[in-house]
Amino acid sequence: MNLLSVNQLSFAYPGQVPIFKRVSFNIRAGEILTLLGPNGVGKSTLLRCLLGLVPPASGNITLASTPLDRLSRREIAHHLAYVPQDYHAASTLSVQDYLLTARAAYLRPFQTPGPTEIALVQHYLQRFRLADLATIPFASLSGGQQQLIAIIHGLVQQPRVLVLDEPMAALDLGRQAELITLFKKIAAKGMAIILTTHLPDHAFMLGGQVGLFTNDQQVVVGSQDALLTQEKLTAVYQTPLSVVYLPQLGRYTCQLALSTNKSTD
């Protein structure tokens, strides 16, 4: 059964050419879809359409067998958790209280989070070795810490599909590796993941399906073998790229095809 189905989806701002058009794909439990392309091609806009935050120009989205536009925000939150790029909280909430807001869709009006919700928050803070931040105001954290807490917020919501916009943009290599490992583990347990990135190596490391934004407002969804080729990636990024196989890692990598030889003027 598909958790999320997208059929012939197009989006355009009034009076402008489409940002993307006729996008179609399905996501099942445990699948990872990496939406890949350079900055400014519409990756974030597509995610916002999937979450019902902006209406598409045409096409339709089905969530758990129900048209998305028939679901309330509370019902959507039971299935989809969103970690946007602009996750900054303009409040003085502590990290723990900020994370507890992720459980709002499961609580009755005016119900206070209880021991079960607090234990779930503490579990993820300990998992990321961030338990000492629980009482600190979220707004006072560094950019990298805020990004990790925002990702934990999505996990605490316990969705069926976790949707993340550039989740590794502000993280160092160690944290990126930790997240990639975590995403693969939670996908193996049945959660579907949709994320955006502008780095092909993230897609190679995550495995799963790829949605490649082309230069003609199309988003082609398919396997890594079919889409993450040197020719296609060079065309999408309009930059010389080299895709090579790393036998010691058992996967491909994509690098800038730039020489390190110094010029001799």
Order of alpha helices (4+ residues) and beta strands (2+ residues): beta-beta-beta-alpha-beta-beta-alpha-beta-alpha-alpha-alpha-beta-alpha-beta-alpha-beta-beta-alpha-alpha-beta-beta
